[in-house]
Every structure is written in C-alpha cells, then in structure tokens.
Amino acid sequence: MTVRHFRVDGIVQGVGFRPFVYRTAAELGLDGWVANVNGHVEGEVAGPPGAVDEFADRLRHDAPPLALVRAVRLAESPHRAPHAPGFQVRHSPHPDPGAGPCEIPPDAAICAACLRDLRDPADRRYRYPFVNCTDCGPRATIIEDLPYDRVRTTMRRFPMCGDCAAEYADPADRRFHAEPVACPACGPRLAWDELRGEEALRAAVKAVADGGIVALKGLGGYQLVCDARDPRAVAELRRRKHRPAKPFAVMVQDVRDAARLARVGATAREALTSPERPVVLLARRRWHGTAPLADAVHPGLTRVGLFLPTTGLHHLLLDELNRPLVVTSGNLGDAPIAIDDAAARRDLAGVTDGFLTHDRPIRARYDDSVVQFAGRTRITVRRARGLAPAPLPLAVREPVAGLGAHLKHTFTLAADGRAHLGPHTGDLSGLETFEAFQSSYEQLQHLTGIRPQLLAHDPHPGYLSTQWAMRQPLPRTSVQHHHAHVAACAAEHGVRGPYTGVAYDGLGLGDDGTLWGGEILVATLSGYRRVGRFATAPLPGGDAAVRHPSRTALGQLLGAETLGTPRPYPWLTRDFTGRLDPAEVSAVRAMLARGFNCPRASSAGRLFDTVAALLGLADQVSYEGEAAALLEAAAGEEHSVPLAHRLVRTDGLWVYDTTPTLIDLLERQRGGEPVPLLAAAFHLTLAIVTAELVARTVADGAPRTVCLGGGCFVNRRLLTEVKRRLHAQGLRVLVGEQVPVGDGGISYGQAAVAAARVAEER
C-alpha cells in the first residue's frame, strides 16, 4: 500500500477536474480524497504503487478539455493509510490569502451535450437558456472568490433543487460538481418587463423580427441584437449607438451558415467551433441577388466578423429567428460594456426597444474575443471572453503589473512564470472606462493573489493609465510604447536574447519627445535602441489630424521631413486639395507656417491614413484604424507594381523617405491608375521598405530574429507580404498569436520588460 499526497497546478478549478480525479481513482481502485484548495487541486491517494503511478500519469495527460495542467506533484503522506475506504470529493477549505498566484478559468461556450439537452423535448432542461455542465458555461464572469465553489460565485443565490443536487453529487453524471448547474425549477430565469421564461423569449424574438433592437444580457455583459439582414434596423442601431462605421459582429447558427457568408478555412472552422467561440474575421463571399447581410454591417470592408452562439439563450434566439444577427457590445460609443442591470437600463434605454435579461449577476466584464488568420498564423485582435483571464507563459518571478496604454486598453498581472491579461476595457478616455479598469484590476488582483511590487507604464503623461500609476505607492518603471509592442511578441515566443523589432502603429511617445509609429529597434526584453524609422511629418491639429486623415495628408504633402527629395509639385496636389474645404486648407497652411499645434510623427499608421485620404477613401474617420481598413479593402486581391521608395542614412538611423512614394502615387493617380491597383501598390511598397530596412540593420549587425508588433500588423496583406520577404532573407520572423498584436498587447509587453529589468537587478 502506497499513500501519497498530490497537488495539481494550472487551470484546474471550474473545469471538471475534481470529478475527473474522482473517476480516475475509482477506475484504478484507489482510496483517498480530492478538494479545491486556494487556486489549485490537492488531495491524497492510496493503493498499489503501480496504480498510484498510473493515477499521476493520467492526471498529467488525460485531463478534461477545459483544463490546463502545469504541474502534478506527489509527496509522501504522513498517513500510513487513507482516512476512510473509497474516494471522496471534499468541501474546499477556507482560502489562504498567502497561498500564491491562482489561475482563473475563462467562460466556455455551450458544449454539444448541453446543446442536445436544450433541444430534446424529453429532457428536463429543454429550452432552458442557462443549461451548462462541467465542460461549458460561465466561469470567470461569475467567480467572486476562490476556491471555486458555488458559494463563492454569483450562483450562490440559487439553491439547487433535488434533481440538480442529485446530479451534482453523482460521480457518473457530467454535472458532478458543476458549480453553475441549474434547471428551470431552481436556476436563473429570463425576463422581459413583467414577462418571464418562454414569454420573455417570445417578446424578444418578436421585437427583432419586427426590425427592433434588443438588449440581451449575455455571459460577460449586455449585447445589442438586431436582424443583420435588415438595412433599417442596422442603420438605426448605428444611429442610436453613436457608431457610424465601425463594423458589427454577426452571430450565425453554425459553420454552414458562416460558410454561406464568408470563406471558412480549416483554421477558421476550428476557431469558430472552439469552446472560446471568438469572433473570427473572414473574407466575405461575393453576393449575387439579395444580400444576406445589410451593407451597413461592415461598410466599405471586404471582411466580416462572424461567430457562433456562446450560450443556450443565443441558440434559442437563432432557432426562432432563423437569420443572422448583429450581436455587438451593449454600450454607447467607447464606454465599457454594461454588466449591471440598473446601469444597463439607464444607459441603453435610448438604444434598445426592450431588455431580455435574467437574474444571474455578472461579476466580471468580458467582451467578445476577436481573432483572424494570416495563412495558418492566428492573430489575436482582442483577447477577452473565452480567452481571458487564462494565463500565458512569461519569464517572471516577482509580481509585476503592466498597466497598458490608451487605446484598446488592457492590463496584465504577472508572477511565478505566468501572466494574466485582464479583460479588454476599450479606449481609456473617460470616467466610465477608467472606473471599469480600476474595478477589473482590483477583482483580478484579488482572485489571482498577485500583488504587484513593480508597475510598468507608458511614458505618455496624458494617458490615464500612466497618471494612475503615478498615484500608486509602488515602484514604477516606464516602458516605451513600441518597445512594449515588440517585447510582447518576443516574450510570447520565449525569445530571451536580442532581437530586431519592427513596430508599426498609429502613435506612441518616443524617448526623444516626438511621436513614433514606424520603428525599427534592436532590443532585448529589458532595453532597446532605435536603428530605423519612417520620415516625420506634422499632424496639423494633433488629435484632430488623427480623426481627419485629409489633415494628415496635408501635413505629409506640405511639411514632411526634408531628406533630399523635393516636396510634390503644387500641380500634383491640386486634385486632392481641390476637393477639400478651402478654409480648412488655408487653416492647415497657416498652422504649418507657424508651427502651431503640429506635432511631428514618424508613423506607419498615419501614412496609411495619408494614402487613404489621397485616394479618396477617407477624409475623416470615426474609429481608430478605419482609414487603413478601407485601404486594405480597396486593394482586394489586386496585384500591382511597387511605388517609388527611398531609404537614407541620417543621424545613425536608416530612414524611409516617404515623399517619393507619395509623389509616385499622385502621378500614377493623375495618370488614371485605378484606386484598387494603387492601394495594392502601397501595401507592396511598405512591405518592400520594411524588408529593406531590416536587411540593412541586419547587415549592420542586428539580430536575425525579427519580432513584429503594432496595430498595423492586423492588416493581413501587409503582414503576409512582410513575413514572406523577411523569410526570403533567411530570417526568423515572429508575430503575436495569443497576445494581441495591437495596443491590447501593450500591457503584456510592459510586464515582460518589467520582469526582465527586475531579473537584471538581482
């Protein structure tokens, strides 16, 4: 007889791990017990030595689908024999505040077995919207504390009925110790005004079918729902939500429906049907006859974000309506997604025609995740529901925090080899979003047990995240924006030594006080030096230029950095300036002449804006990256010859002189070359320039591992061509896959830099 104490670390709570341990022990004829303890699982096992070894091996390799086992440790037990024959699932002991970091399971979409229950008239959960089991359902959005037990979730207010309690206690049942288990007799109920249950659902279905907008309480927050085929409904949603152009996500019933709307490859199919159920950005099919989606769903774009139902409630809606649905964040403008019932009714009253809600509280805010694919490479655009807050590997020992930037804000808590990216907050520009950040930070800090001893922040003094860091009574370290971008990529892929970083985005404060955004760096995780950049150009009006690409274009044409190339002849720019407001052109000229409110920027993102404006695609925008998205869409699948380009050496840096590129663009436009060909030519030119910048820096001794970062690499055409050309040079090319490549990954990069600096100081 061998008696061993065991401990299992990883994502092992809320994923059916204790039932799995119970069944494994029973199959092997072992005695003992198992319990959730703080953030891990531990217990005791007794039996023949060979069976105990087999038990440990199965824990390592046969865990449930939602589990992530990091370590299984066995040790001698002080007991010579088990306390009692048989194997038990014990109640969790009171949590120990000093137990160390814990891992939180993300929410998981409804599984196939629960979907069968939902649709089986003979099942007692037939058409019950909140059906779940150990393999699916809410987790991170309902957890109030650890260890993970029903009494420490928002399900504690729903005592189990006799039938649910029997399932919960039955080792043979898939709901054995499923903490959110519920049924129509004892669980949450739908509500629509005074209506409940099926009547509430019917009211919501009728509202959508009649062209209305419904606010639906989802897993991680309220969602706004309307008929994706109805142009008037979609246009009205845009008007009420104050979202004039940013694309909406569309929910469809299954992969077959998705394939009718877009091209769905094997990797996309796998993502669509995964437990994470992210929104997947896909190439839209060409439509003939009646369009299956309203044009206003994704105006001007050739890619559409599709996802499958995440809950029983979503399935019921789609079953009844039998049409694709716009399902978008329940908020106004850039405010955080609503999770509180009273706040949702207050803030969304002017947006929705009714509320389909329920009485299970949402503890944590998680918007929908967004991914796309460039070939077989997965690019995470937004890491949220289904993905966060599952930890990612990171070379870190002492607890640190990365506080993110401004746009697409996230934060990261890291310790003991793991980093937890917090939920996507949105643009950190107002009080509501800032309060959402603070609330999420405090909650995740409490649940993970990570108490940062060092805060990493962006150097920009105007960012609310930076200002918050300055008010905290903790040591701080400033991490340059673009260093954080490429460090995030390097850290995700485990790069420990020096690497070459290519950081292309909109704007970030450089260490010389100017705005950067088209950068080539030689870096380690702890530091960097700038070796290449784009030419600078003024942004007339500062932030106003970001919202008005035509202003950015005027700054490029009239005030770009002089690097030996004359500026475009006036006759070349006349067509462009002639379609703008003469008063605005005069005002910009005056600002440039006086140098008033015209910060200079070396930005790839702003160059995309410039070209989009010159080609007549976007004079003003309503969301970050809109002009670049329209430019990528305009290029379609066209092939073209590159535009003129020139690299110069100045002040020890390789600099891309953008003026020859813009002159050639204007000349070819004046010669009648179509916009799609010019858009394709610009993408190709930027890829060639990038490859040449990297080749010259590598020839100067830069590392042959290249890390790509920044929001411009969400552009699939640019990313694919840059990777192809760098691979052709024999270089190792990396891009963020699990960590968002844009500003949503900044906090992870900051945490990686902070951890490296702490390690160097030891």
C-alpha positions, 0 to 999 in steps of 0.5 A: 500500500502506497499513500501519497499526497498530490497537488495539481497546478494550472487551470484546474478549478471550474473545469471538471477536474475534481470529478475527473480525479474522482473517476480516475481513482475509482477506475484504478481502485484507489482510496483517498480524497480530492478538494479545491484548495486556494487556486489549485487541486490537492488531495491524497491517494492510496493503493498499489504503487503501480496504480498510484503511478498510473493515477499521476500519469493520467492526471498529467495527460488525460485531463478534461478539455477545459483544463490546463495542467502545469504541474502534478506533484506527489509527496509522501503522506504522513498517513500510513493509510487513507482516512476512510475506504473509497474516494471522496470529493471534499468541501474546499477549505477556507482560502489562504490569502498567502497561498500564491498566484491562482489561475482563473478559468475563462467562460466556455461556450455551450458544449454539444451535450448541453446543446442536445439537452436544450433541444430534446423535448424529453429532457428536463432542461429543454429550452432552458437558456442557462443549461451548462455542465462541467465542460461549458458555461460561465466561469470567470464572469461569475467567480467572486472568490476562490476556491471555486465553489458555488458559494463563492460565485454569483450562483450562490443565490440559487439553491439547487433543487433535488434533481440538480443536487442529485446530479451534482453529487453523482460521480457518473453524471457530467454535472458532478460538481458543476458549480453553475448547474441549474434547471428551470425549477431552481436556476436563473430565469429570463425576463422581459418587463413583467414577462418571464421564461418562454414569454420573455423569449417570445417578446424578444424574438418578436421585437427583432423580427419586427426590425427592433433592437434588443438588449440581451444580457449575455455571459460577460455583459449586455449585447445589442441584437438586431436582424443583420439582414435588415438595412433599417434596423442596422442603420438605426442601431448605428444611429442610436449607438453613436457608431457610424462605421465601425463594423458589427459582429454577426452571430450565425447558427453554425459553420454552414451558415458562416460558410454561406457568408464568408470563406471558412478555412480549416483554421477558421472552422476550428476557431469558430467551433472552439469552446472560446467561440471568438469572433473570427474575421473572414473574407466575405463571399461575393453576393449575387441577388439579395444580400444576406447581410445589410451593407451597413454591417461592415461598410466599405470592408471586404471582411466580416466578423462572424461567430457562433452562439456562446450560450443556450439563450443565443441558440434559442434566439437563432432557432426562432429567428432563423437569420443572422444577427448583429450581436455587438457590445451593449454600450454607447460609443467607447464606454465599457460594456454594461454588466449591471442591470440598473446601469444597463437600463439607464444607459441603453434605454435610448438604444434598445426597444426592450431588455431580455435579461435574467437574474444571474449577476455578472461579476466580471466584464468580458467582451467578445474575443476577436481573432483572424488568420494570416495563412495558418498564423492566428492573430489575436485582435482582442483577447477577452471572453473565452480567452481571458483571464487564462494565463500565458507563459512569461519569464517572471518571478516577482509580481509585476503589473503592466498597466497598458496604454490608451487605446484598446486598453488592457492590463496584465498581472504577472508572477511565478512564470505566468501572466494574466491579461485582464479583460479588454476595457476599450479606449481609456478616455473617460470616467466610465472606462477608467472606473471599469479598469480600476474595478477589473484590476482590483477583482483580478488582483484579488482572485489571482493573489498577485500583488504587484511590487513593480508597475510598468507604464507608458511614458505618455503623461496624458494617458490615464493609465500612466497618471494612475500609476503615478498615484500608486505607492509602488515602484514604477518603471516606464516602458516605451510604447513600441518597445512594449509592442515588440517585447510582447511578441518576443516574450510570447515566443520565449525569445530571451536574447536580442532581437530586431523589432519592427513596430508599426502603429498609429502613435506612441511617445518616443524617448526623444519627445516626438511621436513614433509609429514606424520603428525599427529597434534592436532590443532585448526584453529589458532595453532597446535602441532605435536603428530605423524609422519612417520620415516625420511629418506634422499632424496639423491639429494633433488629435484632430489630424488623427480623426481627419486623415485629409489633415494628415495628408496635408501635413505629409504633402506640405511639411514632411521631413526634408531628406533630399527629395523635393516636396510634390509639385503644387500641380500634383496636389491640386486634385486632392486639395481641390476637393477639400474645404478651402478654409480648412486648407488655408487653416492647415497652411497657416498652422504649418507656417507657424508651427502651431499645434503640429506635432511631428510623427514618424508613423506607419499608421498615419501614412496609411491614413495619408494614402487613404485620404489621397485616394479618396477613401477617407477624409475623416474617420470615426474609429481608430484604424478605419482609414487603413481598413478601407485601404486594405479593402480597396486593394482586394486581391489586386496585384500591382507594381511597387511605388517609388521608395527611398531609404537614407542614412541620417543621424545613425538611423536608416530612414524611409523617405516617404515623399517619393512614394507619395509623389509616385502615387499622385502621378500614377493617380493623375495618370488614371491608375485605378484606386484598387491597383494603387492601394495594392501598390502601397501595401507592396511598397511598405512591405518592400521598405520594411524588408529593406530596412531590416536587411540593412540593420541586419547587415549592420549587425542586428539580430536575425530574429525579427519580432513584429508588433503594432496595430498595423500588423492586423492588416493581413496583406501587409503582414503576409507580404512582410513575413514572406520577404523577411523569410526570403532573407533567411530570417526568423520572423515572429508575430503575436498569436495569443497576445494581441498584436495591437495596443491590447498587447501593450500591457503584456509587453510592459510586464515582460520588460518589467520582469526582465529589468527586475531579473537584471537587478538581482 
